[in-house]
Amino acid sequence: MASQRDYESVVWHYIGDKLKTSSPSRIEDWFHSYAPQTDTQKKRWLNAITKVQSQIEKFQGEDNLCEEWCHENGS
């Protein structure tokens, strides 16, 4: 039986996989109200994406936990 931590790890993997395969402009489209307008904002935006990605990688647990399931289920 999976623990709460196991389930959380799978969720982090899913989010991480989606973030890794999405371009910054695609992410920007999702959050259009926060879209950067200036060069400084664009730099902050890219830094935010990088920071969140590193946090995801830190907390997602085993590197391959989701890979098989994601491939089998089209994610």
Phi and psi in radians as a Rosetta constraint file:
Dihedral C 1 N 2 CA 2 C 2 CIRCULARHARMONIC -1.307 0.35
Dihedral N 2 CA 2 C 2 N 3 CIRCULARHARMONIC 2.489 0.35
Dihedral C 2 N 3 CA 3 C 3 CIRCULARHARMONIC -1.538 0.35
Dihedral N 3 CA 3 C 3 N 4 CIRCULARHARMONIC 2.968 0.35
Dihedral C 3 N 4 CA 4 C 4 CIRCULARHARMONIC -0.990 0.35
Dihedral N 4 CA 4 C 4 N 5 CIRCULARHARMONIC -0.739 0.35
Dihedral C 4 N 5 CA 5 C 5 CIRCULARHARMONIC -1.095 0.35
Dihedral N 5 CA 5 C 5 N 6 CIRCULARHARMONIC -0.671 0.35
Dihedral C 5 N 6 CA 6 C 6 CIRCULARHARMONIC -1.074 0.35
Dihedral N 6 CA 6 C 6 N 7 CIRCULARHARMONIC -0.793 0.35
Dihedral C 6 N 7 CA 7 C 7 CIRCULARHARMONIC -1.124 0.35
Dihedral N 7 CA 7 C 7 N 8 CIRCULARHARMONIC -0.738 0.35
Dihedral C 7 N 8 CA 8 C 8 CIRCULARHARMONIC -1.082 0.35
Dihedral N 8 CA 8 C 8 N 9 CIRCULARHARMONIC -0.687 0.35
Dihedral C 8 N 9 CA 9 C 9 CIRCULARHARMONIC -1.068 0.35
Dihedral N 9 CA 9 C 9 N 10 CIRCULARHARMONIC -0.741 0.35
Dihedral C 9 N 10 CA 10 C 10 CIRCULARHARMONIC -1.101 0.35
Dihedral N 10 CA 10 C 10 N 11 CIRCULARHARMONIC -0.736 0.35
Dihedral C 10 N 11 CA 11 C 11 CIRCULARHARMONIC -1.097 0.35
Dihedral N 11 CA 11 C 11 N 12 CIRCULARHARMONIC -0.781 0.35
Dihedral C 11 N 12 CA 12 C 12 CIRCULARHARMONIC -1.058 0.35
Dihedral N 12 CA 12 C 12 N 13 CIRCULARHARMONIC -0.691 0.35
Dihedral C 12 N 13 CA 13 C 13 CIRCULARHARMONIC -1.084 0.35
Dihedral N 13 CA 13 C 13 N 14 CIRCULARHARMONIC -0.785 0.35
Dihedral C 13 N 14 CA 14 C 14 CIRCULARHARMONIC -1.061 0.35
Dihedral N 14 CA 14 C 14 N 15 CIRCULARHARMONIC -0.848 0.35
Dihedral C 14 N 15 CA 15 C 15 CIRCULARHARMONIC -1.083 0.35
Dihedral N 15 CA 15 C 15 N 16 CIRCULARHARMONIC -0.771 0.35
Dihedral C 15 N 16 CA 16 C 16 CIRCULARHARMONIC -1.074 0.35
Dihedral N 16 CA 16 C 16 N 17 CIRCULARHARMONIC -0.753 0.35
Dihedral C 16 N 17 CA 17 C 17 CIRCULARHARMONIC -1.093 0.35
Dihedral N 17 CA 17 C 17 N 18 CIRCULARHARMONIC -0.739 0.35
Dihedral C 17 N 18 CA 18 C 18 CIRCULARHARMONIC -1.145 0.35
Dihedral N 18 CA 18 C 18 N 19 CIRCULARHARMONIC -0.715 0.35
Dihedral C 18 N 19 CA 19 C 19 CIRCULARHARMONIC -1.164 0.35
Dihedral N 19 CA 19 C 19 N 20 CIRCULARHARMONIC -0.719 0.35
Dihedral C 19 N 20 CA 20 C 20 CIRCULARHARMONIC -1.116 0.35
Dihedral N 20 CA 20 C 20 N 21 CIRCULARHARMONIC -0.570 0.35
Dihedral C 20 N 21 CA 21 C 21 CIRCULARHARMONIC -1.689 0.35
Dihedral N 21 CA 21 C 21 N 22 CIRCULARHARMONIC 0.105 0.35
Dihedral C 21 N 22 CA 22 C 22 CIRCULARHARMONIC -1.895 0.35
Dihedral N 22 CA 22 C 22 N 23 CIRCULARHARMONIC 2.363 0.35
Dihedral C 22 N 23 CA 23 C 23 CIRCULARHARMONIC -1.300 0.35
Dihedral N 23 CA 23 C 23 N 24 CIRCULARHARMONIC 2.701 0.35
Dihedral C 23 N 24 CA 24 C 24 CIRCULARHARMONIC -0.961 0.35
Dihedral N 24 CA 24 C 24 N 25 CIRCULARHARMONIC -0.591 0.35
Dihedral C 24 N 25 CA 25 C 25 CIRCULARHARMONIC -1.207 0.35
Dihedral N 25 CA 25 C 25 N 26 CIRCULARHARMONIC -0.583 0.35
Dihedral C 25 N 26 CA 26 C 26 CIRCULARHARMONIC -1.166 0.35
Dihedral N 26 CA 26 C 26 N 27 CIRCULARHARMONIC -0.756 0.35
Dihedral C 26 N 27 CA 27 C 27 CIRCULARHARMONIC -1.097 0.35
Dihedral N 27 CA 27 C 27 N 28 CIRCULARHARMONIC -0.704 0.35
Dihedral C 27 N 28 CA 28 C 28 CIRCULARHARMONIC -1.044 0.35
Dihedral N 28 CA 28 C 28 N 29 CIRCULARHARMONIC -0.693 0.35
Dihedral C 28 N 29 CA 29 C 29 CIRCULARHARMONIC -1.061 0.35
Dihedral N 29 CA 29 C 29 N 30 CIRCULARHARMONIC -0.669 0.35
Dihedral C 29 N 30 CA 30 C 30 CIRCULARHARMONIC -1.117 0.35
Dihedral N 30 CA 30 C 30 N 31 CIRCULARHARMONIC -0.598 0.35
Dihedral C 30 N 31 CA 31 C 31 CIRCULARHARMONIC -2.026 0.35
Dihedral N 31 CA 31 C 31 N 32 CIRCULARHARMONIC 0.856 0.35
Dihedral C 31 N 32 CA 32 C 32 CIRCULARHARMONIC -0.939 0.35
Dihedral N 32 CA 32 C 32 N 33 CIRCULARHARMONIC -0.519 0.35
Dihedral C 32 N 33 CA 33 C 33 CIRCULARHARMONIC -1.234 0.35
Dihedral N 33 CA 33 C 33 N 34 CIRCULARHARMONIC -0.272 0.35
Dihedral C 33 N 34 CA 34 C 34 CIRCULARHARMONIC -1.885 0.35
Dihedral N 34 CA 34 C 34 N 35 CIRCULARHARMONIC 0.234 0.35
Dihedral C 34 N 35 CA 35 C 35 CIRCULARHARMONIC -1.031 0.35
Dihedral N 35 CA 35 C 35 N 36 CIRCULARHARMONIC 2.338 0.35
Dihedral C 35 N 36 CA 36 C 36 CIRCULARHARMONIC -1.201 0.35
Dihedral N 36 CA 36 C 36 N 37 CIRCULARHARMONIC 2.476 0.35
Dihedral C 36 N 37 CA 37 C 37 CIRCULARHARMONIC -1.954 0.35
Dihedral N 37 CA 37 C 37 N 38 CIRCULARHARMONIC -0.462 0.35
Dihedral C 37 N 38 CA 38 C 38 CIRCULARHARMONIC -2.022 0.35
Dihedral N 38 CA 38 C 38 N 39 CIRCULARHARMONIC 2.924 0.35
Dihedral C 38 N 39 CA 39 C 39 CIRCULARHARMONIC -1.057 0.35
Dihedral N 39 CA 39 C 39 N 40 CIRCULARHARMONIC -0.685 0.35
Dihedral C 39 N 40 CA 40 C 40 CIRCULARHARMONIC -1.111 0.35
Dihedral N 40 CA 40 C 40 N 41 CIRCULARHARMONIC -0.763 0.35
Dihedral C 40 N 41 CA 41 C 41 CIRCULARHARMONIC -1.130 0.35
Dihedral N 41 CA 41 C 41 N 42 CIRCULARHARMONIC -0.677 0.35
Dihedral C 41 N 42 CA 42 C 42 CIRCULARHARMONIC -1.092 0.35
Dihedral N 42 CA 42 C 42 N 43 CIRCULARHARMONIC -0.730 0.35
Dihedral C 42 N 43 CA 43 C 43 CIRCULARHARMONIC -1.097 0.35
Dihedral N 43 CA 43 C 43 N 44 CIRCULARHARMONIC -0.773 0.35
Dihedral C 43 N 44 CA 44 C 44 CIRCULARHARMONIC -1.081 0.35
Dihedral N 44 CA 44 C 44 N 45 CIRCULARHARMONIC -0.713 0.35
Dihedral C 44 N 45 CA 45 C 45 CIRCULARHARMONIC -1.045 0.35
Dihedral N 45 CA 45 C 45 N 46 CIRCULARHARMONIC -0.861 0.35
Dihedral C 45 N 46 CA 46 C 46 CIRCULARHARMONIC -1.139 0.35
Dihedral N 46 CA 46 C 46 N 47 CIRCULARHARMONIC -0.659 0.35
Dihedral C 46 N 47 CA 47 C 47 CIRCULARHARMONIC -1.117 0.35
Dihedral N 47 CA 47 C 47 N 48 CIRCULARHARMONIC -0.678 0.35
Dihedral C 47 N 48 CA 48 C 48 CIRCULARHARMONIC -1.105 0.35
Dihedral N 48 CA 48 C 48 N 49 CIRCULARHARMONIC -0.761 0.35
Dihedral C 48 N 49 CA 49 C 49 CIRCULARHARMONIC -1.077 0.35
Dihedral N 49 CA 49 C 49 N 50 CIRCULARHARMONIC -0.792 0.35
Dihedral C 49 N 50 CA 50 C 50 CIRCULARHARMONIC -1.089 0.35
Dihedral N 50 CA 50 C 50 N 51 CIRCULARHARMONIC -0.754 0.35
Dihedral C 50 N 51 CA 51 C 51 CIRCULARHARMONIC -1.123 0.35
Dihedral N 51 CA 51 C 51 N 52 CIRCULARHARMONIC -0.793 0.35
Dihedral C 51 N 52 CA 52 C 52 CIRCULARHARMONIC -1.120 0.35
Dihedral N 52 CA 52 C 52 N 53 CIRCULARHARMONIC -0.712 0.35
Dihedral C 52 N 53 CA 53 C 53 CIRCULARHARMONIC -1.057 0.35
Dihedral N 53 CA 53 C 53 N 54 CIRCULARHARMONIC -0.738 0.35
Dihedral C 53 N 54 CA 54 C 54 CIRCULARHARMONIC -1.169 0.35
Dihedral N 54 CA 54 C 54 N 55 CIRCULARHARMONIC -0.611 0.35
Dihedral C 54 N 55 CA 55 C 55 CIRCULARHARMONIC -1.155 0.35
Dihedral N 55 CA 55 C 55 N 56 CIRCULARHARMONIC -0.709 0.35
Dihedral C 55 N 56 CA 56 C 56 CIRCULARHARMONIC -1.064 0.35
Dihedral N 56 CA 56 C 56 N 57 CIRCULARHARMONIC -0.836 0.35
Dihedral C 56 N 57 CA 57 C 57 CIRCULARHARMONIC -1.086 0.35
Dihedral N 57 CA 57 C 57 N 58 CIRCULARHARMONIC -0.599 0.35
Dihedral C 57 N 58 CA 58 C 58 CIRCULARHARMONIC -1.158 0.35
Dihedral N 58 CA 58 C 58 N 59 CIRCULARHARMONIC -0.668 0.35
Dihedral C 58 N 59 CA 59 C 59 CIRCULARHARMONIC -1.811 0.35
Dihedral N 59 CA 59 C 59 N 60 CIRCULARHARMONIC 0.005 0.35
Dihedral C 59 N 60 CA 60 C 60 CIRCULARHARMONIC -1.425 0.35
Dihedral N 60 CA 60 C 60 N 61 CIRCULARHARMONIC -0.109 0.35
Dihedral C 60 N 61 CA 61 C 61 CIRCULARHARMONIC 1.455 0.35
Dihedral N 61 CA 61 C 61 N 62 CIRCULARHARMONIC -2.534 0.35
Dihedral C 61 N 62 CA 62 C 62 CIRCULARHARMONIC -0.986 0.35
Dihedral N 62 CA 62 C 62 N 63 CIRCULARHARMONIC 2.402 0.35
Dihedral C 62 N 63 CA 63 C 63 CIRCULARHARMONIC -1.094 0.35
Dihedral N 63 CA 63 C 63 N 64 CIRCULARHARMONIC -0.567 0.35
Dihedral C 63 N 64 CA 64 C 64 CIRCULARHARMONIC -1.859 0.35
Dihedral N 64 CA 64 C 64 N 65 CIRCULARHARMONIC 0.217 0.35
Dihedral C 64 N 65 CA 65 C 65 CIRCULARHARMONIC -0.997 0.35
Dihedral N 65 CA 65 C 65 N 66 CIRCULARHARMONIC -0.720 0.35
Dihedral C 65 N 66 CA 66 C 66 CIRCULARHARMONIC -1.687 0.35
Dihedral N 66 CA 66 C 66 N 67 CIRCULARHARMONIC -0.311 0.35
Dihedral C 66 N 67 CA 67 C 67 CIRCULARHARMONIC -0.940 0.35
Dihedral N 67 CA 67 C 67 N 68 CIRCULARHARMONIC -0.906 0.35
Dihedral C 67 N 68 CA 68 C 68 CIRCULARHARMONIC -1.100 0.35
Dihedral N 68 CA 68 C 68 N 69 CIRCULARHARMONIC -0.831 0.35
Dihedral C 68 N 69 CA 69 C 69 CIRCULARHARMONIC -1.082 0.35
Dihedral N 69 CA 69 C 69 N 70 CIRCULARHARMONIC -0.778 0.35
Dihedral C 69 N 70 CA 70 C 70 CIRCULARHARMONIC -1.081 0.35
Dihedral N 70 CA 70 C 70 N 71 CIRCULARHARMONIC -0.728 0.35
Dihedral C 70 N 71 CA 71 C 71 CIRCULARHARMONIC -1.186 0.35
Dihedral N 71 CA 71 C 71 N 72 CIRCULARHARMONIC -0.702 0.35
Dihedral C 71 N 72 CA 72 C 72 CIRCULARHARMONIC -1.191 0.35
Dihedral N 72 CA 72 C 72 N 73 CIRCULARHARMONIC -0.508 0.35
Dihedral C 72 N 73 CA 73 C 73 CIRCULARHARMONIC -1.875 0.35
Dihedral N 73 CA 73 C 73 N 74 CIRCULARHARMONIC 0.225 0.35
Dihedral C 73 N 74 CA 74 C 74 CIRCULARHARMONIC 1.304 0.35
Dihedral N 74 CA 74 C 74 N 75 CIRCULARHARMONIC 0.380 0.35
